[in-house]
């Protein structure tokens, strides 16, 4: 089968030595989902004693590395245990092995629904995911680092740990703390679920071609190959059992994703209809208040704006009608479910003495019921999240009943600015009460 062939190619072709063992799943995902291979992670390994030092790379007099005709780049720097970066990545690996995506999102974002499903799948196979060595180079900007992590993945039931080399793009946030920019995770670079900055992508591509990086990848691959040859259980798991499990996960994910998509579509249609119904109700109410007229004498409701037109109904003095539009000396109106024309001279607008006070009461009530800024709310209904405060604006997300949203700013136009899953948008205030 195609996915088996792809996995075999991966193990036997040293040009594909680019990330940890979990890249095997990326091969399968790629073969089954997108049908092509584009790697940014490596399976294979180097022993802990064989980490590449600066002396293994071709260097110029300034000590910078020149690799395969690429631009000069900084040399690998080994990260010491106890550093902020080492602690960050250790926490990541711990949460990853446990399938704890909620805590992972606190230190690495964004994580797509597909990647979350994949992480939970992997956590069911792993006993632990341990770091042996960390090496860094300068990133695309002064506040970023390109990070290679030599890891050992302990799969349940296997004596030998799988050596691997994982990649992370780490940046400082606004507070100066380190965070993992998960846009450039091996998973997203393979599946392209979220857009990436071309400048960073170019920096990563250059990084992967540099000699000291390639040397480390080769050593990792060599260690992996040696384990496969000496441990038959390991080889059986990685070449047969593991791909079978991946295929099963992928099939299950597709089925669940389709069901979720259908559910979201129905919920969107339901939310859209409810939104339109409320808008129409509001419009009708507004029309009743502003466009209500009454006849000043007994008069005819005609089919057309002409005294020679057929009479639909003869109305008594004081009969209330709703204005549709003005047509010269005539007014098109609705009466008792029928639409026709009456001479304007026979109509008088109805004034509502309670309309102003009602509006003030409504405004006061609306103001007091606005959601509190900075507060997290649990939605009672499924709602559309719009890019701008308008029902005509593009829907950027759909939030379901029971989901939590963060109130950012109240507005006086009936909309509230909110944050949902790291995205900001607008929701009608009435849906948040």
C-alpha positions in Angstrom: 0.0 0.0 0.0 1.1 3.6 -0.6 1.5 4.6 3.0 3.8 1.5 3.7 5.9 2.3 0.7 6.3 5.9 1.9 7.4 4.8 5.3 10.0 2.4 3.9 11.4 5.1 1.6 11.7 7.3 4.7 13.8 4.8 6.6 16.1 3.8 3.7 16.7 7.2 2.2 19.2 9.3 4.2 18.1 12.5 2.4 15.0 12.3 4.6 16.8 12.5 7.9 15.1 15.6 9.1 13.0 15.1 12.4 11.9 12.8 15.2 10.3 9.5 14.9 6.9 11.0 15.0 7.6 12.2 11.4 6.6 8.7 10.4 3.1 9.7 11.0 3.6 12.8 8.9 4.5 10.5 6.0 1.3 8.7 6.4 -0.8 11.8 6.9 0.9 13.3 3.8 0.3 10.1 1.8 -3.3 9.9 2.8 -4.3 13.5 3.1 -2.2 15.6 0.7 -0.5 12.9 -1.4 3.0 14.3 -1.4 6.1 14.5 0.8 7.6 17.6 2.2 9.6 17.1 5.4 10.8 19.2 8.2 11.4 16.6 10.9 13.8 13.6 11.1 13.6 10.0 12.4 16.9 8.5 13.1 19.5 9.5 15.6 22.8 10.2 17.1 24.0 9.0 20.5 24.1 11.4 23.3 28.0 11.5 23.1 27.9 12.2 19.4 26.3 15.7 19.4 27.8 17.9 16.8 30.3 20.4 18.1 31.4 23.6 16.3 34.5 21.8 15.1 32.5 19.4 12.9 31.2 22.2 10.8 33.1 24.0 8.0 33.9 27.4 9.4 35.4 30.6 8.1 37.8 32.7 10.0 35.0 34.4 11.9 33.6 31.1 13.2 30.4 31.2 11.2 29.2 28.2 9.3 29.0 28.0 5.5 26.9 25.1 4.3 26.2 23.9 0.8 26.4 27.4 -0.7 24.0 28.9 1.9 24.5 32.2 3.6 26.7 32.4 6.6 24.9 31.2 9.7 25.7 31.0 13.4 27.1 27.8 14.8 25.1 25.4 16.9 25.0 26.4 20.6 24.4 23.7 23.2 21.6 24.6 25.6 22.4 23.8 29.3 19.9 22.1 31.6 18.1 24.5 33.8 17.9 27.3 31.3 14.6 28.9 30.4 14.6 27.2 27.0 15.5 23.8 28.3 12.7 24.0 30.9 10.2 25.2 28.3 10.9 22.3 25.9 11.0 19.8 28.8 7.5 20.9 29.8 6.4 20.6 26.2 7.6 17.0 25.9 6.0 16.1 29.2 2.6 17.5 28.2 2.9 16.0 24.7 3.5 12.5 26.0 0.5 12.9 28.4 -1.7 14.2 25.6 -2.3 17.4 27.6 -3.2 19.8 24.8 -4.7 22.4 27.1 -1.4 23.0 28.9 0.5 22.7 25.6 -1.5 25.6 24.2 -0.2 27.8 27.1 3.4 27.4 25.8 2.9 26.6 22.1 0.3 28.0 19.8 -1.6 27.7 17.5 -2.4 24.0 17.7 -5.0 23.0 15.2 -7.8 20.5 15.9 -6.0 17.9 13.6 -2.7 18.3 15.5 -4.5 18.0 18.9 -6.1 14.7 17.7 -2.7 13.5 16.6 -1.0 14.4 19.9 -3.7 12.5 21.8 -3.2 9.5 19.5 0.6 9.6 20.1 0.1 9.9 23.9 -1.7 6.6 23.8 1.5 5.0 22.4 4.1 6.7 24.5 5.4 6.1 28.0 7.7 9.1 27.8 9.2 11.7 25.5 12.6 12.7 26.8 15.2 15.4 25.9 18.9 14.4 25.7 20.4 17.5 24.0 19.3 20.9 22.7 21.1 22.9 20.1 20.1 26.4 18.9 20.9 28.9 16.2 19.7 32.5 15.6 16.3 32.8 14.1 14.8 35.2 11.5 14.8 38.0 14.0 16.8 38.9 17.2 14.0 37.5 19.5 13.8 34.1 17.9 15.8 30.8 17.9 15.9 27.9 15.5 16.1 24.8 17.8 17.1 21.2 17.2 16.2 18.8 20.1 17.7 15.3 20.3 15.1 13.2 21.9 14.3 9.6 22.9 10.7 8.4 22.5 9.8 5.5 24.7 6.9 3.6 23.1 4.8 1.3 25.3 6.0 -2.3 25.2 9.3 -1.6 23.5 12.7 -2.2 25.2 14.6 0.3 22.9 13.8 4.0 22.8 13.4 5.6 19.4 16.1 8.3 18.9 15.0 11.4 17.0 15.7 15.0 16.2 12.8 17.5 16.6 12.6 21.1 15.4 11.1 24.1 17.2 10.8 27.8 16.4 11.0 29.7 19.7 10.3 33.4 20.2 10.0 35.9 23.0 6.5 37.2 23.6 5.6 40.8 24.6 6.5 40.2 28.2 10.0 38.7 27.3 9.0 35.1 28.1 9.9 32.3 25.7 7.1 30.6 23.7 7.0 28.1 21.0 5.6 29.5 17.7 3.7 26.4 16.6 3.1 27.7 13.1 6.5 26.3 12.3 6.0 22.9 14.0 6.9 19.9 11.9 3.2 19.1 11.8 2.1 22.4 10.3 5.1 22.6 7.9 3.9 19.2 6.6 0.1 19.8 6.5 0.0 23.6 5.9 -3.1 24.1 8.0 -2.1 27.6 9.0 -0.3 30.2 6.9 3.4 30.8 7.6 5.7 33.8 7.2 7.8 33.3 4.1 10.8 34.9 5.8 10.7 32.4 8.6 10.1 29.5 6.2 13.2 30.6 4.2 15.3 30.8 7.4 14.2 27.3 8.4 15.0 25.9 5.0 18.5 27.5 5.1 19.0 26.1 8.6 18.2 22.6 7.5 20.9 22.7 4.8 23.7 23.9 7.1 26.5 21.4 7.6 26.4 21.1 11.4 22.7 20.5 11.3 22.9 17.9 8.5 25.8 16.2 10.4 23.6 15.9 13.5 20.7 14.6 11.4 22.9 12.0 9.9 24.2 10.8 13.3 20.6 10.6 14.6 19.6 8.5 11.5 22.6 6.2 12.0 21.7 5.5 15.6 18.1 4.8 14.6 19.2 2.4 11.8 21.5 0.5 14.3 18.6 0.0 16.7 16.3 -1.2 13.9 18.9 -3.9 12.9 19.6 -5.1 16.4 16.0 -5.0 17.9 13.5 -7.0 15.8 10.6 -6.0 18.0 11.5 -2.3 17.5 11.8 -2.8 13.7 8.5 -4.8 13.6 6.7 -2.0 15.5 8.1 0.9 13.4 7.6 -0.8 10.0 4.2 -2.5 10.5 2.4 -2.1 13.8 2.9 1.7 14.0 1.8 2.4 10.4 -1.3 0.3 10.9 -2.2 2.3 14.0 -1.6 5.5 12.1 -3.9 4.4 9.3 -6.6 3.6 11.9 -6.2 7.0 13.5 -6.3 8.8 10.2 -9.5 7.0 9.2 -11.1 7.8 12.5 -10.0 11.4 12.4 -11.5 11.9 8.9 -14.8 10.4 10.0 -15.0 12.6 13.1 -13.9 15.7 11.2 -16.7 15.1 8.6 -19.3 14.7 11.4 -18.0 17.9 13.1 -18.1 19.7 9.7 -21.7 18.6 9.2 -22.7 19.6 12.7 -21.0 23.0 12.3 -22.8 23.6 9.0 -26.2 22.8 10.6 -25.4 25.0 13.6 -24.3 27.8 11.3 -27.5 27.6 9.3 -29.5 27.5 12.5 -27.6 30.5 13.9 -28.0 32.4 10.6 -31.7 31.8 10.5 -32.1 32.8 14.2 -30.1 36.0 13.4 -32.2 36.8 10.4 -35.4 36.1 12.3 -34.4 38.5 15.1 -33.3 41.1 12.5 -36.7 40.7 10.7 -38.5 40.9 14.0 -36.6 44.1 14.9 -37.3 45.5 11.4 -41.0 44.7 11.7 -41.1 46.3 15.2 -39.3 49.4 13.8 -41.8 49.5 10.9 -44.8 49.3 13.2 -43.5 52.2 15.2 -42.4 54.5 12.3 -44.7 53.5 9.4 -48.1 53.2 10.9 -50.8 55.4 9.4 -54.6 55.6 9.8 -57.3 56.6 7.4 -58.9 60.0 7.9 -62.1 59.1 6.1 -63.7 56.1 4.5 -61.5 55.2 1.6 -60.6 52.5 -0.9 -57.6 50.3 -1.0 -56.8 49.9 -4.7 -54.7 47.4 -6.6 -52.7 50.1 -8.4 -51.9 53.7 -7.9 -54.9 54.9 -9.9 -58.5 55.9 -9.2 -59.4 53.6 -12.2 -57.7 50.6 -10.6 -59.7 47.7 -9.0 -60.8 48.1 -5.4 -59.3 45.5 -3.1 -61.2 46.6 0.0 -63.0 49.7 1.3 -61.6 50.8 4.6 -63.4 52.6 7.4 -62.2 55.9 8.9 -59.5 55.2 11.5 -58.3 51.9 9.9 -54.6 51.4 10.6 -52.3 50.5 7.7 -48.5 50.1 7.4 -46.6 52.1 4.9 -44.5 50.3 2.3 -43.4 53.2 0.1 -44.6 56.5 -1.4 -45.6 56.6 -5.0 -46.4 60.2 -6.1 -49.8 61.2 -4.7 -50.3 57.6 -3.5 -48.9 55.5 -0.7 -48.4 51.7 -1.0 -49.6 50.1 2.2 -50.3 46.8 3.9 -53.6 46.1 5.5 -54.8 42.8 7.0 -52.3 40.8 4.9 -53.2 42.6 1.7 -51.0 45.2 -0.2 -52.5 48.0 -2.2 -52.6 51.8 -2.7 -54.4 54.7 -0.9 -54.3 58.4 -1.8 -51.9 60.1 0.6 -54.5 62.8 1.4 -56.6 60.3 3.2 -53.9 59.0 5.5 -52.4 60.4 8.7 -49.3 59.1 10.6 -50.0 57.5 13.9 -47.9 58.9 16.8 -46.8 56.7 19.6 -46.6 58.6 22.9 -44.8 55.7 24.6 -42.2 55.1 21.9 -39.6 57.6 23.3 -39.9 56.5 26.9 -39.9 52.8 25.7 -36.7 53.5 23.8 -35.0 55.1 26.8 -36.1 52.2 29.0 -34.7 49.8 26.5 -31.4 51.6 26.2 -31.1 51.7 29.9 -31.8 48.1 30.3 -29.5 47.2 27.4 -26.6 49.2 29.0 -27.1 47.5 32.4 -27.1 44.1 30.8 -24.0 44.5 28.8 -21.4 41.8 29.4 -18.5 42.9 31.7 -15.3 43.7 29.8 -12.4 41.3 30.6 -14.8 38.6 31.8 -15.0 35.1 30.4 -18.5 34.0 29.5 -20.0 30.6 28.8 -22.2 30.7 25.7 -25.8 29.5 26.0 -26.4 29.3 22.3 -24.3 28.7 19.2 -23.3 32.0 17.6 -21.6 33.4 14.6 -18.3 35.4 15.2 -18.0 38.1 12.6 -14.9 39.9 11.3 -16.7 43.3 11.7 -19.7 44.4 13.8 -22.3 43.7 11.0 -24.4 40.8 9.9 -23.1 41.4 6.4 -19.5 40.9 7.6 -17.6 37.7 6.9 -18.0 35.0 9.5 -14.6 34.1 10.9 -15.7 31.4 13.3 -18.6 29.5 14.9 -18.8 29.3 18.7 -20.9 26.5 20.2 -23.1 26.5 23.3 -20.9 25.7 26.2 -17.8 27.3 24.7 -16.0 30.1 26.6 -15.3 33.5 25.1 -13.5 36.5 26.5 -15.3 39.9 26.4 -12.9 42.6 25.1 -15.0 45.6 24.5 -18.7 46.6 24.7 -20.1 48.8 21.9 -23.2 50.9 21.7 -24.4 49.5 18.4 -25.5 46.1 19.7 -22.2 44.3 19.2 -19.5 43.1 21.5 -15.9 42.5 20.6 -14.7 39.2 21.9 -11.8 36.7 21.7 -12.4 33.0 21.0 -9.6 30.5 20.5 -6.9 33.2 20.0 -9.1 35.0 17.4 -10.8 38.3 17.9 -14.2 39.2 16.3 -17.7 40.5 17.0 -20.8 38.9 18.4 -24.3 40.4 18.8 -24.5 41.5 22.4 -28.0 40.0 22.8 -26.5 36.5 22.4 -24.2 37.1 25.3 -26.8 37.8 27.9 
